[in-house]
Amino acid sequence: MMKYTALIAKGVLFPDTTNPTYNVNLAPFIQDLSAYYCLLNVSSDCPGKFTLHVGGWLNISANETQAFCEGGCAQHTQLLLKCVKYVKQNYVFRNKATINNLNDTINIGCTQGFNGTSLTSASGSVIATASTFSVFALLALLLY
């Protein structure tokens, strides 16, 4: 019984929805679920239209730039993106935007003004990561 209590407390059996970075992210499904939980954290600084969702579209017009950037919503959105990155580094939003795409959109938008669009990746996928390289390296060693 004590073993299961420890697992429950660590978020293995029941994921932590309020702080998804505490979840043990071993399976891709748990990583996706934790990323979703990150996006559920809302702030009064980000009214409905400014709230980041799984769609990935930052719907901010040029007229709303100051409200988004100086009202605390930009900082809140960047914290959400940091949370998503902690639980799943290669997360891709529905519009094919990556975490880096949205961070760049916020940085560019807050300095030059928004235009209602978000930067997205052409393919929506990561070409190669450190883990991908490690798998290929291990395969190469096994073959030789």
C-alpha positions as CSV (number, residue, x, y, z in Angstrom):
1,M,0.0,0.0,0.0
2,M,2.8,2.4,0.8
3,K,4.4,1.8,-2.6
4,Y,1.1,2.9,-4.4
5,T,0.7,5.9,-2.1
6,A,4.2,7.1,-3.1
7,L,3.4,6.6,-6.8
8,I,0.1,8.5,-6.4
9,A,1.9,11.4,-4.6
10,K,4.5,11.6,-7.5
11,G,1.8,11.9,-10.1
12,V,2.4,8.5,-11.7
13,L,-1.1,7.1,-11.2
14,F,-2.9,10.3,-11.0
15,P,-1.3,13.2,-13.0
16,D,-0.9,16.6,-11.3
17,T,-3.2,18.9,-13.3
18,T,-2.2,22.1,-11.5
19,N,1.5,21.7,-11.9
20,P,2.2,19.4,-14.8
21,T,5.9,19.7,-14.5
22,Y,5.6,17.4,-11.4
23,N,4.3,14.5,-13.6
24,V,6.6,11.7,-14.4
25,N,6.8,11.9,-18.2
26,L,7.8,8.5,-19.4
27,A,5.2,7.8,-22.1
28,P,4.4,10.1,-25.0
29,F,0.7,10.1,-24.0
30,I,1.6,11.4,-20.5
31,Q,3.8,14.1,-22.1
32,D,0.9,15.2,-24.3
33,L,-1.5,15.1,-21.4
34,S,0.9,17.2,-19.3
35,A,1.3,19.7,-22.1
36,Y,-2.4,20.0,-22.3
37,Y,-2.6,20.6,-18.5
38,C,0.0,23.3,-18.9
39,L,-2.3,25.1,-21.3
40,L,-5.2,24.9,-18.9
41,N,-3.5,27.3,-16.5
42,V,-5.3,30.5,-17.0
43,S,-4.6,34.0,-15.8
44,S,-6.8,37.1,-15.3
45,D,-4.0,38.9,-17.3
46,C,-5.0,37.0,-20.4
47,P,-8.7,37.4,-21.3
48,G,-10.3,34.7,-23.5
49,K,-9.0,36.0,-26.8
50,F,-5.4,36.2,-25.6
51,T,-5.4,32.7,-24.0
52,L,-3.0,30.2,-25.6
53,H,-4.8,27.0,-26.6
54,V,-3.7,23.7,-28.3
55,G,-4.4,25.5,-31.6
56,G,-1.3,27.6,-31.1
57,W,-2.7,30.7,-32.8
58,L,-1.9,33.9,-31.0
59,N,-4.9,36.0,-32.2
60,I,-3.5,39.4,-31.4
61,S,-4.0,42.4,-33.7
62,A,-1.8,45.5,-34.1
63,N,-4.3,47.4,-31.9
64,E,-4.0,44.9,-29.1
65,T,-0.2,44.7,-29.0
66,Q,0.2,47.1,-26.0
67,A,-2.5,45.4,-24.0
68,F,-1.0,41.9,-24.6
69,C,2.6,42.9,-24.1
70,E,2.3,45.3,-21.2
71,G,-0.7,43.8,-19.4
72,G,1.1,40.7,-18.2
73,C,-0.3,38.3,-20.8
74,A,2.9,38.0,-22.8
75,Q,4.7,36.9,-19.6
76,H,2.0,34.5,-18.7
77,T,2.0,33.0,-22.2
78,Q,5.8,32.5,-22.1
79,L,5.4,30.8,-18.7
80,L,2.9,28.4,-20.3
81,L,5.3,27.7,-23.2
82,K,8.1,27.1,-20.7
83,C,5.8,24.6,-18.8
84,V,5.0,22.8,-22.1
85,K,8.7,22.7,-23.0
86,Y,9.5,21.1,-19.6
87,V,7.0,18.3,-20.1
88,K,7.4,17.8,-23.9
89,Q,10.2,19.6,-25.7
90,N,9.1,18.8,-29.2
91,Y,5.4,19.7,-28.7
92,V,3.8,20.9,-31.9
93,F,0.5,22.9,-31.7
94,R,-2.4,22.2,-34.1
95,N,-1.4,25.0,-36.4
96,K,2.1,23.4,-36.8
97,A,3.7,26.0,-34.5
98,T,6.5,24.9,-32.2
99,I,7.3,26.3,-28.8
100,N,10.1,28.3,-30.4
101,N,7.8,29.6,-33.1
102,L,5.4,31.0,-30.5
103,N,8.2,32.5,-28.4
104,D,9.5,34.2,-31.5
105,T,6.0,35.4,-32.4
106,I,5.7,37.0,-28.9
107,N,9.2,38.5,-29.0
108,I,8.7,39.9,-32.5
109,G,5.1,41.0,-31.9
110,C,6.0,42.9,-28.7
111,T,8.8,44.8,-30.4
112,Q,7.4,45.3,-33.9
113,G,3.6,44.8,-33.4
114,F,1.4,41.9,-34.0
115,N,-0.6,41.2,-37.2
116,G,-3.0,38.5,-36.1
117,T,-0.8,35.6,-37.2
118,S,1.7,33.2,-35.5
119,L,4.9,31.9,-36.9
120,T,4.7,28.2,-37.7
121,S,7.1,25.5,-38.8
122,A,6.8,24.5,-42.5
123,S,6.6,20.8,-41.7
124,G,5.5,21.0,-38.1
125,S,8.1,18.5,-37.0
126,V,11.5,18.6,-35.5
127,I,14.2,17.5,-38.0
128,A,16.6,16.0,-35.4
129,T,16.9,16.1,-31.7
130,A,19.6,14.8,-29.3
131,S,17.6,11.7,-28.6
132,T,17.2,11.0,-32.3
133,F,20.9,11.3,-32.8
134,S,21.6,9.0,-29.9
135,V,19.3,6.3,-31.4
136,F,21.1,6.6,-34.7
137,A,24.5,6.4,-33.0
138,L,23.5,3.3,-31.1
139,L,22.2,1.6,-34.3
140,A,25.4,2.4,-36.1
141,L,27.4,0.9,-33.3
142,L,25.3,-2.3,-33.3
143,L,25.6,-2.7,-37.0
144,Y,29.4,-2.5,-37.0
